[in-house]
Amino acid sequence: MARPTQPVLAAVLGPGTRYEGDMTFEGRVRIDGHYVGRIFSEDWLELGPSGIIEGHADVANAVIAGRVKGDLRVREHLLVEESATINGRLDAGRVEVRAGARIEGEVRIRGRAQE
């Protein structure tokens, strides 16, 4: 499956840091720290292997290599890397899951982009 082209990296939330609150962004954001709250974007979310998201994320595209605890909605394309763990509700258009990834909870895959 061909992955959509990722936009230029707009921001990095670095390792060893903790962020809380609501985040809305354009472009591509990478999280390597611990984020607690809600995330919304019409673009790309990238969660590094050391990254943790607790809460709710609603994005167009995502690459997940870290841990998600909560709701993850990806309207177009989701790549779940082998180091990823998703605990909670996953709702996605198209999904690629690498061997070794863990997904626990409710999973809904639509097979197409969501509106």
Buried (B, 14 or more C-beta within 10 A) or exposed (E): EEEEEEEEEBEBBBEEEEBEEEBEBEBBBBBBBBBBBBBBBBBBBBBBBBBBBBBBBBBBBBBBBBBBBBBBBBBBBBBBBEBBBBBBBBBBBBBEBEEEBEBEBEBEBEEEBBE
